[in-house]
Amino acid sequence: MDKQQDNPPAGGQQQIQVKIPDDVLKGIYANMVQIGHGPEEFILDFMNIFPPSGIISARVILSPGHMKRVVSAMQDNLKKYEEQFGTIKSVTGQVDSTISSSSDHKIGFDTALAK
């Protein structure tokens, strides 16, 4: 009887096939994230803020090592994005996330409160 061996692709890395359920595939909108940490994990709460209220739409819990790799990957992708599309304007302090309601009132929020 012939035995079939699993040969890893060139470079020695094994391919992993990942399935994504339809409800995850559509994505979740977030316009703010709050990050907390303890000795063993980082907690990222992605929020959809529409003042005067908001909702946490997703919570992601990462190990410190994985958080560091995610931050590195995000920095790399941000650099590539800005090389292709131009520099993203940084906003610090008071964020005027102006949203017009049906009565055309303008409202905003301060991200410093989320720290």
VEXNUKE-395767 format. One record per atom (N, C-alpha, C, O, CB): atom name; residue in one letter; x, y, z; residue number from 1. Coordinates in Angstrom, 1 decimal. Glycine has a CB too. Example, Ala and Ser with C-alpha at 12.3 -4.5 7.8 and 13.67 -1.06 7.14 Angstrom:
REM VEXNUKE-395767
  at  aa       u       v       w    i
   N   A    13.2    -5.7     7.8    1
  CA   A    12.3    -4.5     7.8    1
   C   A    13.2    -3.3     7.8    1
   O   A    14.2    -3.3     8.5    1
  CB   A    11.3    -4.5     9.0    1
   N   S    12.8    -2.2     7.1    2
  CA   S    13.7    -1.1     7.1    2
   C   S    12.9     0.0     7.9    2
   O   S    13.4     1.1     8.0    2
  CB   S    14.1    -0.6     5.7    2
***
This chain:
REM VEXNUKE-395767
  at  aa       u       v       w    i
   N   M     0.8    -1.2     0.0    1
  CA   M     0.0     0.0     0.0    1
   C   M     0.9     1.2     0.0    1
   O   M     1.8     1.3     0.8    1
  CB   M    -1.0     0.0     1.2    1
   N   D     0.6     2.2    -0.9    2
  CA   D     1.4     3.4    -1.0    2
   C   D     1.0     4.4     0.1    2
   O   D    -0.2     4.6     0.3    2
  CB   D     1.3     4.0    -2.4    2
   N   K     2.0     5.0     0.7    3
  CA   K     1.7     6.0     1.7    3
   C   K     2.0     7.4     1.0    3
   O   K     3.0     7.6     0.4    3
  CB   K     2.5     5.9     3.0    3
   N   Q     1.0     8.3     1.1    4
  CA   Q     1.2     9.6     0.6    4
   C   Q     1.8    10.6     1.7    4
   O   Q     1.2    10.7     2.7    4
  CB   Q    -0.1    10.2     0.0    4
   N   Q     2.9    11.2     1.4    5
  CA   Q     3.5    12.1     2.3    5
   C   Q     3.0    13.5     2.1    5
   O   Q     2.9    13.9     1.0    5
  CB   Q     5.0    12.0     2.3    5
   N   D     2.9    14.3     3.2    6
  CA   D     2.6    15.7     3.1    6
   C   D     3.9    16.4     3.0    6
   O   D     4.6    16.6     3.9    6
  CB   D     1.7    16.2     4.3    6
   N   N     4.1    16.9     1.8    7
  CA   N     5.4    17.7     1.5    7
   C   N     5.0    19.2     1.7    7
   O   N     4.2    19.7     1.0    7
  CB   N     6.0    17.4     0.2    7
   N   P     5.7    19.9     2.6    8
  CA   P     5.5    21.3     2.7    8
   C   P     5.9    22.0     1.5    8
   O   P     6.9    21.6     0.8    8
  CB   P     6.2    21.9     3.9    8
   N   P     5.3    23.1     1.1    9
  CA   P     5.7    23.9     0.0    9
   C   P     7.1    24.5     0.2    9
   O   P     7.6    24.4     1.3    9
  CB   P     4.7    25.0    -0.3    9
   N   A     7.6    25.0    -0.9   10
  CA   A     9.0    25.6    -0.9   10
   C   A     9.0    26.6     0.2   10
   O   A     8.1    27.4     0.4   10
  CB   A     9.4    26.2    -2.2   10
   N   G    10.1    26.7     1.0   11
  CA   G    10.3    27.6     2.1   11
   C   G     9.9    27.0     3.4   11
   O   G    10.1    27.6     4.4   11
  CB   G     9.4    28.8     1.8   11
   N   G     9.5    25.7     3.4   12
  CA   G     9.2    25.0     4.6   12
   C   G     7.9    25.3     5.3   12
   O   G     7.7    24.9     6.4   12
  CB   G    10.3    25.2     5.5   12
   N   Q     7.1    26.2     4.8   13
  CA   Q     5.9    26.6     5.5   13
   C   Q     4.7    25.7     5.0   13
   O   Q     4.6    25.4     3.8   13
  CB   Q     5.5    28.0     5.2   13
   N   Q     3.9    25.3     6.0   14
  CA   Q     2.7    24.5     5.6   14
   C   Q     1.6    25.4     5.3   14
   O   Q     1.4    26.4     5.9   14
  CB   Q     2.4    23.5     6.8   14
   N   Q     0.9    25.0     4.2   15
  CA   Q    -0.3    25.8     3.8   15
   C   Q    -1.5    25.4     4.7   15
   O   Q    -1.7    24.2     5.0   15
  CB   Q    -0.7    25.5     2.4   15
   N   I    -2.2    26.4     5.2   16
  CA   I    -3.4    26.2     6.0   16
   C   I    -4.6    26.7     5.3   16
   O   I    -4.6    27.9     4.9   16
  CB   I    -3.2    26.8     7.4   16
   N   Q    -5.6    25.9     5.1   17
  CA   Q    -6.8    26.4     4.5   17
   C   Q    -7.8    26.9     5.5   17
   O   Q    -8.1    26.1     6.4   17
  CB   Q    -7.5    25.3     3.6   17
   N   V    -8.1    28.1     5.4   18
  CA   V    -9.0    28.8     6.4   18
   C   V   -10.4    29.0     5.8   18
   O   V   -10.5    29.5     4.7   18
  CB   V    -8.4    30.1     6.9   18
   N   K   -11.4    28.6     6.5   19
  CA   K   -12.8    28.8     6.0   19
   C   K   -13.3    30.0     6.8   19
   O   K   -13.0    30.2     8.0   19
  CB   K   -13.7    27.5     6.3   19
   N   I   -14.1    30.8     6.1   20
  CA   I   -14.7    32.0     6.8   20
   C   I   -16.2    31.9     6.6   20
   O   I   -16.7    31.9     5.5   20
  CB   I   -14.1    33.3     6.2   20
   N   P   -17.0    31.9     7.7   21
  CA   P   -18.4    31.9     7.6   21
   C   P   -19.0    33.1     7.0   21
   O   P   -18.4    34.2     7.1   21
  CB   P   -19.0    31.7     9.0   21
   N   D   -20.1    33.0     6.3   22
  CA   D   -20.7    34.2     5.7   22
   C   D   -20.9    35.4     6.6   22
   O   D   -20.7    36.5     6.2   22
  CB   D   -22.0    33.8     5.0   22
   N   D   -21.3    35.1     7.8   23
  CA   D   -21.6    36.2     8.7   23
   C   D   -20.3    37.0     9.1   23
   O   D   -20.4    38.1     9.5   23
  CB   D   -22.4    35.7    10.0   23
   N   V   -19.2    36.3     9.1   24
  CA   V   -17.9    36.9     9.4   24
   C   V   -17.4    37.6     8.1   24
   O   V   -16.7    38.6     8.2   24
  CB   V   -16.9    35.9     9.9   24
   N   L   -17.6    37.0     7.0   25
  CA   L   -17.1    37.5     5.7   25
   C   L   -17.6    38.9     5.4   25
   O   L   -16.9    39.7     4.8   25
  CB   L   -17.5    36.6     4.6   25
   N   K   -18.8    39.2     5.8   26
  CA   K   -19.4    40.6     5.5   26
   C   K   -18.7    41.7     6.3   26
   O   K   -18.7    42.8     5.9   26
  CB   K   -20.8    40.6     5.8   26
   N   G   -18.0    41.3     7.4   27
  CA   G   -17.3    42.3     8.2   27
   C   G   -18.2    43.1     9.1   27
   O   G   -19.4    43.0     9.1   27
  CB   G   -16.6    43.3     7.2   27
   N   I   -17.5    43.8    10.0   28
  CA   I   -18.2    44.6    11.0   28
   C   I   -17.6    46.0    11.0   28
   O   I   -16.4    46.1    11.0   28
  CB   I   -18.2    44.0    12.4   28
   N   Y   -18.5    47.0    10.9   29
  CA   Y   -18.0    48.4    10.9   29
   C   Y   -17.6    48.9    12.3   29
   O   Y   -18.3    48.6    13.3   29
  CB   Y   -19.0    49.3    10.3   29
   N   A   -16.5    49.6    12.4   30
  CA   A   -16.1    50.2    13.7   30
   C   A   -15.4    51.5    13.3   30
   O   A   -14.6    51.6    12.4   30
  CB   A   -15.1    49.2    14.5   30
   N   N   -15.8    52.5    14.1   31
  CA   N   -15.2    53.8    13.9   31
   C   N   -14.3    54.3    15.1   31
   O   N   -13.9    55.4    15.2   31
  CB   N   -16.2    54.9    13.6   31
   N   M   -14.1    53.3    16.1   32
  CA   M   -13.3    53.6    17.2   32
   C   M   -12.9    52.2    17.8   32
   O   M   -13.6    51.2    17.7   32
  CB   M   -14.1    54.4    18.3   32
   N   V   -11.7    52.2    18.4   33
  CA   V   -11.2    51.0    19.1   33
   C   V   -10.7    51.4    20.5   33
   O   V   -10.0    52.5    20.6   33
  CB   V   -10.2    50.2    18.3   33
   N   Q   -10.9    50.7    21.5   34
  CA   Q   -10.4    50.9    22.8   34
   C   Q    -9.5    49.7    23.1   34
   O   Q   -10.0    48.5    23.0   34
  CB   Q   -11.5    51.1    23.9   34
   N   I    -8.3    49.9    23.6   35
  CA   I    -7.4    48.8    23.8   35
   C   I    -7.0    48.7    25.3   35
   O   I    -6.6    49.8    25.9   35
  CB   I    -6.1    48.9    23.0   35
   N   G    -7.2    47.6    25.9   36
  CA   G    -6.8    47.3    27.3   36
   C   G    -5.8    46.2    27.3   36
   O   G    -5.7    45.4    26.4   36
  CB   G    -8.0    47.1    28.2   36
   N   H    -5.1    46.0    28.4   37
  CA   H    -4.2    44.9    28.5   37
   C   H    -4.0    44.5    30.0   37
   O   H    -4.1    45.3    30.9   37
  CB   H    -2.9    45.2    27.9   37
   N   G    -3.6    43.2    30.1   38
  CA   G    -3.2    42.6    31.4   38
   C   G    -1.9    42.0    31.1   38
   O   G    -1.3    42.1    30.0   38
  CB   G    -4.3    41.7    32.0   38
   N   P    -1.4    41.2    32.1   39
  CA   P    -0.1    40.6    31.9   39
   C   P    -0.1    39.5    30.8   39
   O   P     1.0    39.2    30.2   39
  CB   P     0.4    40.0    33.2   39
   N   E    -1.2    38.9    30.5   40
  CA   E    -1.2    37.8    29.6   40
   C   E    -2.0    38.1    28.3   40
   O   E    -2.0    37.2    27.4   40
  CB   E    -1.9    36.6    30.2   40
   N   E    -2.6    39.2    28.1   41
  CA   E    -3.4    39.4    26.9   41
   C   E    -3.7    40.9    26.7   41
   O   E    -3.6    41.7    27.6   41
  CB   E    -4.7    38.7    27.0   41
   N   F    -4.0    41.2    25.4   42
  CA   F    -4.5    42.5    25.0   42
   C   F    -5.9    42.3    24.6   42
   O   F    -6.3    41.3    24.0   42
  CB   F    -3.6    43.1    23.8   42
   N   I    -6.8    43.3    25.0   43
  CA   I    -8.2    43.2    24.6   43
   C   I    -8.5    44.4    23.7   43
   O   I    -8.3    45.6    24.2   43
  CB   I    -9.1    43.2    25.9   43
   N   L    -9.0    44.2    22.5   44
  CA   L    -9.3    45.2    21.6   44
   C   L   -10.9    45.2    21.4   44
   O   L   -11.5    44.3    20.9   44
  CB   L    -8.7    45.0    20.2   44
   N   D   -11.5    46.3    21.9   45
  CA   D   -12.9    46.5    21.7   45
   C   D   -13.2    47.4    20.6   45
   O   D   -12.9    48.6    20.7   45
  CB   D   -13.6    47.0    23.1   45
   N   F   -13.7    46.9    19.5   46
  CA   F   -14.1    47.7    18.3   46
   C   F   -15.5    48.2    18.5   46
   O   F   -16.4    47.4    18.8   46
  CB   F   -13.9    46.9    17.0   46
   N   M   -15.6    49.5    18.3   47
  CA   M   -16.9    50.1    18.6   47
   C   M   -17.5    50.8    17.4   47
   O   M   -16.8    51.3    16.5   47
  CB   M   -16.8    51.1    19.8   47
   N   N   -18.8    50.9    17.4   48
  CA   N   -19.5    51.8    16.4   48
   C   N   -20.2    52.9    17.3   48
   O   N   -21.2    52.6    18.0   48
  CB   N   -20.6    50.9    15.6   48
   N   I   -19.6    54.1    17.2   49
  CA   I   -20.0    55.2    18.0   49
   C   I   -20.9    56.1    17.1   49
   O   I   -20.5    56.5    16.1   49
  CB   I   -18.8    56.0    18.6   49
   N   F   -22.1    56.3    17.6   50
  CA   F   -23.0    57.3    17.0   50
   C   F   -23.6    58.1    18.1   50
   O   F   -24.6    57.7    18.6   50
  CB   F   -24.1    56.6    16.1   50
   N   P   -22.9    59.2    18.5   51
  CA   P   -23.3    59.9    19.7   51
   C   P   -24.8    60.2    19.7   51
   O   P   -25.4    60.6    18.6   51
  CB   P   -22.5    61.2    19.8   51
   N   P   -25.5    60.1    20.8   52
  CA   P   -24.9    60.1    22.1   52
   C   P   -24.7    58.6    22.6   52
   O   P   -24.5    58.4    23.8   52
  CB   P   -25.9    60.8    23.1   52
   N   S   -24.7    57.7    21.8   53
  CA   S   -24.5    56.3    22.2   53
   C   S   -23.6    55.5    21.3   53
   O   S   -23.1    56.1    20.3   53
  CB   S   -25.9    55.5    22.3   53
   N   G   -23.3    54.3    21.7   54
  CA   G   -22.4    53.5    20.8   54
   C   G   -22.6    52.0    21.3   54
   O   G   -23.3    51.7    22.3   54
  CB   G   -21.0    53.9    20.9   54
   N   I   -21.9    51.1    20.5   55
  CA   I   -22.0    49.7    20.8   55
   C   I   -20.7    49.1    20.5   55
   O   I   -20.0    49.4    19.5   55
  CB   I   -23.2    49.0    20.1   55
   N   I   -20.3    48.1    21.3   56
  CA   I   -19.1    47.3    21.0   56
   C   I   -19.5    46.3    20.0   56
   O   I   -20.4    45.5    20.3   56
  CB   I   -18.4    46.7    22.3   56
   N   S   -19.0    46.4    18.8   57
  CA   S   -19.4    45.5    17.7   57
   C   S   -18.5    44.2    17.6   57
   O   S   -18.9    43.2    17.0   57
  CB   S   -19.4    46.2    16.4   57
   N   A   -17.3    44.3    18.2   58
  CA   A   -16.4    43.1    18.2   58
   C   A   -15.4    43.2    19.3   58
   O   A   -14.9    44.4    19.6   58
  CB   A   -15.8    42.9    16.8   58
   N   R   -15.0    42.1    19.9   59
  CA   R   -14.0    42.1    20.9   59
   C   R   -13.0    41.1    20.5   59
   O   R   -13.3    39.9    20.2   59
  CB   R   -14.5    41.8    22.4   59
   N   V   -11.7    41.5    20.4   60
  CA   V   -10.6    40.6    20.0   60
   C   V    -9.6    40.5    21.1   60
   O   V    -9.1    41.5    21.6   60
  CB   V   -10.0    41.0    18.6   60
   N   I    -9.3    39.3    21.5   61
  CA   I    -8.3    39.1    22.6   61
   C   I    -7.1    38.4    22.0   61
   O   I    -7.2    37.4    21.4   61
  CB   I    -8.9    38.2    23.7   61
   N   L    -5.9    39.1    22.2   62
  CA   L    -4.7    38.6    21.7   62
   C   L    -3.6    38.4    22.7   62
   O   L    -3.6    39.1    23.7   62
  CB   L    -4.2    39.6    20.6   62
   N   S    -2.7    37.5    22.5   63
  CA   S    -1.5    37.3    23.3   63
   C   S    -0.6    38.5    23.1   63
   O   S    -0.7    39.1    22.0   63
  CB   S    -0.8    35.9    23.1   63
   N   P     0.3    38.8    24.0   64
  CA   P     1.2    39.9    23.8   64
   C   P     2.1    39.7    22.5   64
   O   P     2.3    40.6    21.8   64
  CB   P     2.1    40.0    25.0   64
   N   G     2.6    38.5    22.3   65
  CA   G     3.4    38.2    21.1   65
   C   G     2.6    38.4    19.8   65
   O   G     3.2    39.0    18.9   65
  CB   G     3.9    36.8    21.2   65
   N   H     1.4    38.0    19.8   66
  CA   H     0.6    38.1    18.6   66
   C   H     0.2    39.6    18.4   66
   O   H     0.2    40.1    17.3   66
  CB   H    -0.7    37.3    18.7   66
   N   M     0.0    40.3    19.5   67
  CA   M    -0.3    41.8    19.4   67
   C   M     0.9    42.5    18.8   67
   O   M     0.7    43.4    17.9   67
  CB   M    -0.6    42.4    20.8   67
   N   K     2.1    42.1    19.2   68
  CA   K     3.3    42.8    18.6   68
   C   K     3.3    42.5    17.1   68
   O   K     3.7    43.4    16.3   68
  CB   K     4.5    42.3    19.3   68
   N   R     3.0    41.3    16.7   69
  CA   R     3.1    40.9    15.2   69
   C   R     2.0    41.7    14.5   69
   O   R     2.2    42.1    13.3   69
  CB   R     2.9    39.4    15.0   69
   N   V     0.8    41.8    15.1   70
  CA   V    -0.3    42.6    14.5   70
   C   V     0.1    44.0    14.3   70
   O   V    -0.1    44.6    13.2   70
  CB   V    -1.6    42.4    15.3   70
   N   V     0.6    44.6    15.3   71
  CA   V     1.1    46.0    15.2   71
   C   V     2.1    46.2    14.1   71
   O   V     2.0    47.1    13.3   71
  CB   V     1.6    46.5    16.6   71
   N   S     3.1    45.3    14.0   72
  CA   S     4.1    45.4    13.0   72
   C   S     3.4    45.2    11.6   72
   O   S     3.8    46.0    10.7   72
  CB   S     5.1    44.2    13.2   72
   N   A     2.5    44.3    11.4   73
  CA   A     1.8    44.1    10.1   73
   C   A     1.0    45.4     9.8   73
   O   A     0.9    45.7     8.6   73
  CB   A     0.9    42.9    10.2   73
   N   M     0.3    46.0    10.8   74
  CA   M    -0.5    47.2    10.5   74
   C   M     0.4    48.3    10.1   74
   O   M     0.1    49.1     9.2   74
  CB   M    -1.3    47.6    11.8   74
   N   Q     1.6    48.5    10.8   75
  CA   Q     2.5    49.5    10.4   75
   C   Q     3.0    49.3     9.0   75
   O   Q     3.1    50.3     8.2   75
  CB   Q     3.7    49.6    11.4   75
   N   D     3.3    48.1     8.6   76
  CA   D     3.8    47.8     7.3   76
   C   D     2.7    48.1     6.2   76
   O   D     3.0    48.7     5.2   76
  CB   D     4.2    46.3     7.2   76
   N   N     1.5    47.7     6.5   77
  CA   N     0.4    48.0     5.6   77
   C   N     0.0    49.5     5.5   77
   O   N    -0.3    49.9     4.4   77
  CB   N    -0.8    47.2     6.0   77
   N   L     0.1    50.2     6.6   78
  CA   L    -0.1    51.6     6.6   78
   C   L     0.9    52.3     5.7   78
   O   L     0.6    53.2     5.0   78
  CB   L    -0.1    52.2     8.0   78
   N   K     2.2    51.9     5.8   79
  CA   K     3.2    52.5     5.0   79
   C   K     3.0    52.2     3.5   79
   O   K     3.1    53.1     2.7   79
  CB   K     4.6    51.9     5.4   79
   N   K     2.6    51.0     3.2   80
  CA   K     2.3    50.7     1.8   80
   C   K     1.1    51.5     1.3   80
   O   K     1.0    51.9     0.1   80
  CB   K     2.0    49.2     1.6   80
   N   Y     0.1    51.6     2.2   81
  CA   Y    -1.1    52.4     1.8   81
   C   Y    -0.8    53.8     1.5   81
   O   Y    -1.2    54.4     0.4   81
  CB   Y    -2.2    52.3     2.9   81
   N   E     0.0    54.4     2.4   82
  CA   E     0.4    55.8     2.1   82
   C   E     1.3    56.0     0.9   82
   O   E     1.3    57.1     0.3   82
  CB   E     1.1    56.4     3.4   82
   N   E     2.1    55.0     0.6   83
  CA   E     2.9    55.1    -0.6   83
   C   E     2.1    55.1    -1.8   83
   O   E     2.4    55.7    -2.8   83
  CB   E     3.9    53.9    -0.6   83
   N   Q     1.0    54.3    -1.8   84
  CA   Q     0.1    54.2    -2.9   84
   C   Q    -1.0    55.4    -3.0   84
   O   Q    -1.2    55.9    -4.1   84
  CB   Q    -0.7    52.9    -2.9   84
   N   F    -1.5    55.8    -1.9   85
  CA   F    -2.6    56.7    -1.9   85
   C   F    -2.3    58.1    -1.3   85
   O   F    -3.1    59.0    -1.3   85
  CB   F    -3.8    56.1    -1.1   85
   N   G    -1.1    58.3    -0.7   86
  CA   G    -0.8    59.5    -0.1   86
   C   G    -0.9    59.5     1.4   86
   O   G    -1.5    58.6     2.0   86
  CB   G    -1.6    60.7    -0.6   86
   N   T    -0.3    60.4     2.1   87
  CA   T    -0.3    60.5     3.5   87
   C   T    -1.7    60.7     4.1   87
   O   T    -2.5    61.5     3.7   87
  CB   T     0.7    61.6     4.0   87
   N   I    -2.0    60.0     5.2   88
  CA   I    -3.2    60.1     5.9   88
   C   I    -3.0    61.2     6.9   88
   O   I    -2.0    61.2     7.7   88
  CB   I    -3.7    58.8     6.6   88
   N   K    -3.9    62.2     7.0   89
  CA   K    -3.8    63.2     8.0   89
   C   K    -4.0    62.7     9.4   89
   O   K    -5.0    62.0     9.6   89
  CB   K    -4.8    64.4     7.7   89
   N   S    -3.1    63.0    10.3   90
  CA   S    -3.3    62.6    11.7   90
   C   S    -4.1    63.6    12.4   90
   O   S    -3.9    64.8    12.3   90
  CB   S    -1.9    62.4    12.4   90
   N   V    -5.0    63.1    13.3   91
  CA   V    -5.8    64.0    14.1   91
   C   V    -5.5    63.6    15.6   91
   O   V    -5.5    62.4    16.0   91
  CB   V    -7.3    63.8    13.8   91
   N   T    -5.2    64.6    16.4   92
  CA   T    -4.9    64.3    17.8   92
   C   T    -5.8    65.2    18.7   92
   O   T    -6.3    66.2    18.2   92
  CB   T    -3.4    64.6    18.2   92
   N   G    -6.0    64.8    19.9   93
  CA   G    -6.8    65.6    20.8   93
   C   G    -8.2    65.5    20.5   93
   O   G    -8.8    64.4    20.3   93
  CB   G    -6.3    67.1    20.8   93
   N   Q    -8.9    66.6    20.4   94
  CA   Q   -10.3    66.7    20.1   94
   C   Q   -10.6    66.2    18.7   94
   O   Q   -10.1    66.8    17.7   94
  CB   Q   -10.9    68.1    20.3   94
   N   V   -11.4    65.2    18.6   95
  CA   V   -11.8    64.6    17.3   95
   C   V   -13.2    65.1    17.0   95
   O   V   -14.1    64.8    17.8   95
  CB   V   -11.7    63.1    17.3   95
   N   D   -13.4    65.8    15.9   96
  CA   D   -14.7    66.3    15.5   96
   C   D   -15.3    65.3    14.6   96
   O   D   -15.2    65.5    13.3   96
  CB   D   -14.6    67.7    15.0   96
   N   S   -15.8    64.2    15.1   97
  CA   S   -16.5    63.2    14.2   97
   C   S   -17.9    63.7    14.0   97
   O   S   -18.8    63.2    14.5   97
  CB   S   -16.4    61.8    14.9   97
   N   T   -18.0    64.7    13.1   98
  CA   T   -19.3    65.3    12.9   98
   C   T   -20.2    64.4    12.1   98
   O   T   -19.9    63.9    11.0   98
  CB   T   -19.1    66.7    12.2   98
   N   I   -21.4    64.2    12.7   99
  CA   I   -22.4    63.4    12.1   99
   C   I   -23.7    64.2    12.0   99
   O   I   -24.1    64.8    13.0   99
  CB   I   -22.6    62.1    12.8   99
   N   S   -24.3    64.3    10.9  100
  CA   S   -25.5    65.1    10.8  100
   C   S   -26.7    64.1    11.0  100
   O   S   -26.8    63.1    10.4  100
  CB   S   -25.6    65.7     9.4  100
   N   S   -27.5    64.5    12.0  101
  CA   S   -28.7    63.8    12.3  101
   C   S   -29.8    64.3    11.3  101
   O   S   -29.6    65.2    10.5  101
  CB   S   -29.1    63.9    13.7  101
   N   S   -31.0    63.6    11.5  102
  CA   S   -32.1    64.0    10.6  102
   C   S   -32.5    65.5    10.8  102
   O   S   -33.0    66.1     9.8  102
  CB   S   -33.3    63.1    10.8  102
   N   S   -32.2    66.0    12.0  103
  CA   S   -32.6    67.4    12.2  103
   C   S   -31.4    68.3    11.9  103
   O   S   -31.4    69.5    12.2  103
  CB   S   -33.1    67.6    13.7  103
   N   D   -30.3    67.8    11.3  104
  CA   D   -29.2    68.5    10.8  104
   C   D   -28.4    69.1    12.0  104
   O   D   -27.7    70.1    11.8  104
  CB   D   -29.6    69.6     9.9  104
   N   H   -28.4    68.6    13.2  105
  CA   H   -27.6    69.0    14.3  105
   C   H   -26.3    68.3    14.1  105
   O   H   -26.2    67.2    13.7  105
  CB   H   -28.3    68.7    15.7  105
   N   K   -25.2    69.0    14.5  106
  CA   K   -23.9    68.4    14.4  106
   C   K   -23.4    68.0    15.8  106
   O   K   -23.5    68.8    16.8  106
  CB   K   -22.8    69.3    13.8  106
   N   I   -22.9    66.8    15.9  107
  CA   I   -22.4    66.3    17.2  107
   C   I   -21.0    65.7    17.0  107
   O   I   -20.6    65.3    15.9  107
  CB   I   -23.4    65.2    17.8  107
   N   G   -20.3    65.5    18.1  108
  CA   G   -18.9    64.9    18.0  108
   C   G   -18.6    64.3    19.3  108
   O   G   -19.3    64.3    20.2  108
  CB   G   -17.9    66.0    17.6  108
   N   F   -17.4    63.7    19.4  109
  CA   F   -16.9    63.1    20.6  109
   C   F   -15.4    63.2    20.7  109
   O   F   -14.7    63.5    19.7  109
  CB   F   -17.3    61.6    20.6  109
   N   D   -14.9    63.1    21.9  110
  CA   D   -13.5    63.3    22.2  110
   C   D   -12.9    61.9    22.5  110
   O   D   -13.3    61.2    23.5  110
  CB   D   -13.3    64.2    23.4  110
   N   T   -11.9    61.4    21.7  111
  CA   T   -11.4    60.1    21.9  111
   C   T   -10.5    60.0    23.2  111
   O   T   -10.2    58.9    23.6  111
  CB   T   -10.5    59.7    20.7  111
   N   A   -10.2    61.2    23.7  112
  CA   A    -9.4    61.2    25.0  112
   C   A   -10.2    60.5    26.1  112
   O   A    -9.6    60.0    27.1  112
  CB   A    -9.0    62.6    25.4  112
   N   L   -11.5    60.5    26.0  113
  CA   L   -12.3    59.9    27.0  113
   C   L   -12.2    58.4    27.0  113
   O   L   -12.5    57.8    28.0  113
  CB   L   -13.8    60.3    26.8  113
   N   A   -11.8    57.8    25.9  114
  CA   A   -11.7    56.4    25.8  114
   C   A   -10.5    55.8    26.3  114
   O   A   -10.3    54.6    26.4  114
  CB   A   -11.9    56.0    24.3  114
   N   K    -9.6    56.6    26.8  115
  CA   K    -8.3    56.1    27.4  115
   C   K    -8.5    55.5    28.7  115
   O   K    -7.5    55.0    29.3  115
  CB   K    -7.3    57.2    27.4  115
***
